[in-house]
């Protein structure tokens, strides 16, 4: 078979194993490998240049789009568990990047917003993040970028097909 038409699984040449993944065609692995490498490189750069890690940056970028949201909303959008998000929010508050206030409409919930310092960090990181994205996608035409985004959004919307529904979106 040609490289572009290989099955996602291929026969294994080792005795006793019928099939192994073809990691060049297995989409969950490709997405994970790309995400891990992008995050590792970004984490190092953002920490060195701006004093925040990738998780803190993801939260800042979400707060820029959705000011005064709850930790539950952050978990839902970003896809992280409550514990790590809670610890990250506490660290970000201690760094002066965010404020956490009890939600007046729901005493069990808190409203999270960026401080002026948080906005300053956000504005520095976003310039670097957008340039990294531009360089990453530079191998694609504008139409290919649009197609990629459309397909990724469709896959993201289909996460319920492989989860219990509580972890998607």
Secondary structure as UniProt FT lines:
FT   HELIX           3..5
FT   STRAND          9..11
FT   TURN            15..16
FT   STRAND          19..21
FT   TURN            23..25
FT   HELIX           27..50
FT   HELIX           54..65
FT   TURN            67..68
FT   HELIX           71..78
FT   HELIX           82..94
FT   TURN            95..96
FT   STRAND          98..103
FT   TURN            104..105
FT   STRAND          106..114
FT   HELIX           116..136
FT   HELIX           137..139
FT   HELIX           142..157
FT   HELIX           159..161
//
